[in-house]
Amino acid sequence: MEENESIQTMFGRFQTIINELSFLGRTYDNFDHVDKFLRSLPRKWRPQVTAL
């Protein structure tokens, strides 16, 4: 996540990457999507990630 980037913008970029990988034949399950997304959040989001 880039500094001062909203979660919506980050998720949009993430979805674009996932869609492009799918187009190339590389698919992942939802668990992998969620895991990668949560791990990419900045440290200040750790309490929310832990709660999930």
VMD Tcl script that builds the backbone (N, CA, C; Angstrom):
set m [mol new atoms 156]
animate dup $m
set s [atomselect $m all]
$s set {name element resname resid chain x y z} {
  {N N MET 1 A 0.844 -1.165 0.000}
  {CA C MET 1 A 0.000 0.000 0.000}
  {C C MET 1 A 0.893 1.232 0.000}
  {N N GLU 2 A 0.594 2.136 -0.885}
  {CA C GLU 2 A 1.375 3.362 -0.963}
  {C C GLU 2 A 0.935 4.334 0.127}
  {N N GLU 3 A 1.846 5.204 0.549}
  {CA C GLU 3 A 1.526 6.165 1.587}
  {C C GLU 3 A 0.403 7.091 1.121}
  {N N ASN 4 A -0.530 7.359 2.001}
  {CA C ASN 4 A -1.700 8.214 1.741}
  {C C ASN 4 A -2.649 7.633 0.703}
  {N N GLU 5 A -2.560 6.354 0.431}
  {CA C GLU 5 A -3.463 5.699 -0.515}
  {C C GLU 5 A -4.663 5.152 0.257}
  {N N SER 6 A -5.847 5.317 -0.285}
  {CA C SER 6 A -7.035 4.796 0.389}
  {C C SER 6 A -7.110 3.285 0.219}
  {N N ILE 7 A -7.836 2.650 1.119}
  {CA C ILE 7 A -8.003 1.201 1.057}
  {C C ILE 7 A -8.755 0.816 -0.214}
  {N N GLN 8 A -9.684 1.669 -0.658}
  {CA C GLN 8 A -10.437 1.397 -1.879}
  {C C GLN 8 A -9.530 1.415 -3.105}
  {N N THR 9 A -8.619 2.371 -3.164}
  {CA C THR 9 A -7.686 2.458 -4.286}
  {C C THR 9 A -6.748 1.258 -4.295}
  {N N MET 10 A -6.260 0.893 -3.121}
  {CA C MET 10 A -5.370 -0.261 -3.031}
  {C C MET 10 A -6.091 -1.530 -3.463}
  {N N PHE 11 A -7.325 -1.700 -2.997}
  {CA C PHE 11 A -8.082 -2.894 -3.359}
  {C C PHE 11 A -8.347 -2.923 -4.865}
  {N N GLY 12 A -8.614 -1.764 -5.458}
  {CA C GLY 12 A -8.811 -1.692 -6.906}
  {C C GLY 12 A -7.574 -2.138 -7.667}
  {N N ARG 13 A -6.409 -1.686 -7.227}
  {CA C ARG 13 A -5.157 -2.113 -7.864}
  {C C ARG 13 A -4.944 -3.610 -7.686}
  {N N PHE 14 A -5.239 -4.101 -6.495}
  {CA C PHE 14 A -5.098 -5.523 -6.204}
  {C C PHE 14 A -6.005 -6.350 -7.116}
  {N N GLN 15 A -7.255 -5.939 -7.262}
  {CA C GLN 15 A -8.203 -6.651 -8.120}
  {C C GLN 15 A -7.744 -6.649 -9.578}
  {N N THR 16 A -7.180 -5.542 -10.024}
  {CA C THR 16 A -6.668 -5.464 -11.392}
  {C C THR 16 A -5.570 -6.503 -11.606}
  {N N ILE 17 A -4.667 -6.611 -10.644}
  {CA C ILE 17 A -3.584 -7.598 -10.750}
  {C C ILE 17 A -4.148 -9.013 -10.765}
  {N N ILE 18 A -5.096 -9.304 -9.877}
  {CA C ILE 18 A -5.707 -10.637 -9.814}
  {C C ILE 18 A -6.402 -10.963 -11.129}
  {N N ASN 19 A -7.129 -9.997 -11.680}
  {CA C ASN 19 A -7.825 -10.217 -12.951}
  {C C ASN 19 A -6.850 -10.473 -14.095}
  {N N GLU 20 A -5.759 -9.730 -14.131}
  {CA C GLU 20 A -4.768 -9.927 -15.184}
  {C C GLU 20 A -4.091 -11.291 -15.057}
  {N N LEU 21 A -3.806 -11.709 -13.832}
  {CA C LEU 21 A -3.225 -13.039 -13.629}
  {C C LEU 21 A -4.198 -14.127 -14.056}
  {N N SER 22 A -5.466 -13.934 -13.758}
  {CA C SER 22 A -6.492 -14.899 -14.161}
  {C C SER 22 A -6.559 -14.999 -15.679}
  {N N PHE 23 A -6.470 -13.859 -16.344}
  {CA C PHE 23 A -6.487 -13.825 -17.800}
  {C C PHE 23 A -5.313 -14.616 -18.379}
  {N N LEU 24 A -4.194 -14.615 -17.663}
  {CA C LEU 24 A -3.001 -15.340 -18.101}
  {C C LEU 24 A -3.018 -16.809 -17.679}
  {N N GLY 25 A -4.111 -17.228 -17.031}
  {CA C GLY 25 A -4.248 -18.623 -16.643}
  {C C GLY 25 A -3.783 -18.943 -15.237}
  {N N ARG 26 A -3.423 -17.938 -14.482}
  {CA C ARG 26 A -2.948 -18.153 -13.103}
  {C C ARG 26 A -4.077 -17.816 -12.148}
  {N N THR 27 A -4.631 -18.799 -11.476}
  {CA C THR 27 A -5.739 -18.546 -10.557}
  {C C THR 27 A -5.347 -18.913 -9.130}
  {N N TYR 28 A -5.969 -18.238 -8.198}
  {CA C TYR 28 A -5.747 -18.462 -6.776}
  {C C TYR 28 A -7.103 -18.535 -6.093}
  {N N ASP 29 A -7.165 -19.223 -4.953}
  {CA C ASP 29 A -8.440 -19.280 -4.246}
  {C C ASP 29 A -8.613 -18.032 -3.374}
  {N N ASN 30 A -9.810 -17.857 -2.842}
  {CA C ASN 30 A -10.125 -16.658 -2.059}
  {C C ASN 30 A -9.237 -16.519 -0.827}
  {N N PHE 31 A -8.890 -17.637 -0.205}
  {CA C PHE 31 A -8.016 -17.575 0.969}
  {C C PHE 31 A -6.695 -16.903 0.614}
  {N N ASP 32 A -6.116 -17.271 -0.516}
  {CA C ASP 32 A -4.855 -16.663 -0.953}
  {C C ASP 32 A -5.024 -15.175 -1.233}
  {N N HIS 33 A -6.154 -14.790 -1.828}
  {CA C HIS 33 A -6.419 -13.369 -2.098}
  {C C HIS 33 A -6.458 -12.586 -0.789}
  {N N VAL 34 A -7.232 -13.074 0.163}
  {CA C VAL 34 A -7.390 -12.379 1.441}
  {C C VAL 34 A -6.064 -12.325 2.183}
  {N N ASP 35 A -5.352 -13.434 2.217}
  {CA C ASP 35 A -4.064 -13.490 2.901}
  {C C ASP 35 A -3.088 -12.474 2.317}
  {N N LYS 36 A -2.972 -12.437 1.012}
  {CA C LYS 36 A -2.044 -11.507 0.352}
  {C C LYS 36 A -2.449 -10.058 0.606}
  {N N PHE 37 A -3.752 -9.779 0.520}
  {CA C PHE 37 A -4.238 -8.417 0.727}
  {C C PHE 37 A -3.958 -7.953 2.158}
  {N N LEU 38 A -4.285 -8.780 3.139}
  {CA C LEU 38 A -4.074 -8.394 4.534}
  {C C LEU 38 A -2.594 -8.227 4.853}
  {N N ARG 39 A -1.746 -9.065 4.288}
  {CA C ARG 39 A -0.305 -8.944 4.538}
  {C C ARG 39 A 0.298 -7.706 3.882}
  {N N SER 40 A -0.378 -7.152 2.888}
  {CA C SER 40 A 0.162 -5.981 2.201}
  {C C SER 40 A -0.230 -4.662 2.874}
  {N N LEU 41 A -1.083 -4.730 3.884}
  {CA C LEU 41 A -1.487 -3.512 4.583}
  {C C LEU 41 A -0.345 -2.992 5.449}
  {N N PRO 42 A -0.289 -1.666 5.642}
  {CA C PRO 42 A 0.766 -1.094 6.484}
  {C C PRO 42 A 0.635 -1.544 7.943}
  {N N ARG 43 A 1.691 -1.356 8.687}
  {CA C ARG 43 A 1.754 -1.773 10.083}
  {C C ARG 43 A 0.632 -1.153 10.927}
  {N N LYS 44 A 0.214 0.060 10.618}
  {CA C LYS 44 A -0.827 0.707 11.425}
  {C C LYS 44 A -2.165 -0.050 11.360}
  {N N TRP 45 A -2.323 -0.939 10.387}
  {CA C TRP 45 A -3.542 -1.739 10.249}
  {C C TRP 45 A -3.452 -3.052 11.018}
  {N N ARG 46 A -2.321 -3.361 11.673}
  {CA C ARG 46 A -2.135 -4.647 12.349}
  {C C ARG 46 A -3.258 -4.991 13.330}
  {N N PRO 47 A -3.714 -4.054 14.179}
  {CA C PRO 47 A -4.791 -4.423 15.112}
  {C C PRO 47 A -6.064 -4.893 14.396}
  {N N GLN 48 A -6.419 -4.237 13.295}
  {CA C GLN 48 A -7.610 -4.643 12.546}
  {C C GLN 48 A -7.395 -5.994 11.876}
  {N N VAL 49 A -6.210 -6.215 11.335}
  {CA C VAL 49 A -5.902 -7.492 10.682}
  {C C VAL 49 A -5.959 -8.617 11.707}
  {N N THR 50 A -5.406 -8.383 12.884}
  {CA C THR 50 A -5.426 -9.391 13.939}
  {C C THR 50 A -6.855 -9.704 14.365}
  {N N ALA 51 A -7.694 -8.681 14.447}
  {CA C ALA 51 A -9.091 -8.881 14.843}
  {C C ALA 51 A -9.836 -9.740 13.830}
  {N N LEU 52 A -9.465 -9.618 12.563}
  {CA C LEU 52 A -10.130 -10.420 11.536}
  {C C LEU 52 A -9.706 -11.859 11.635}
}
mol reanalyze $m
mol bondsrecalc $m
mol representation Tube
mol addrep $m
